[in-house]
Amino acid sequence: HIMGEPVTNKKVISHLKKQLKPAPVRDLVFTPNGSLTLVSASRDKTLRIWDLAKKGASPHVLRGPDYWVFRCSISPDCSVIASVSVCLH
């Protein structure tokens, strides 16, 4: 549930659109442990970790190489987040 309502893809996308910058989100991945933690990969060169169980919580922003982030993945034990970036220069 997000903010007391059942989680649906439409609700998650709507919630994220309200909080993200205009840069397109390239990938969304929920943690495999069943928690309401979501990781987004974006063309704004960030990974964002969202705790959807906390109403109004801002995401934790991870910045790395100066490239668009196209994909992300979370290890089965949720201890590692991996991402793929592409240099378009």
Secondary structure, DSSP 8 states (H G I E B T S, - for coil): -BTTB---HHHHHHHHHHHS-SS-EEEEEE-TTSSSEEEEEETTSEEEEEETTSTT---EEEE-SSSEEEEEEE-TTS--EEEEEE---
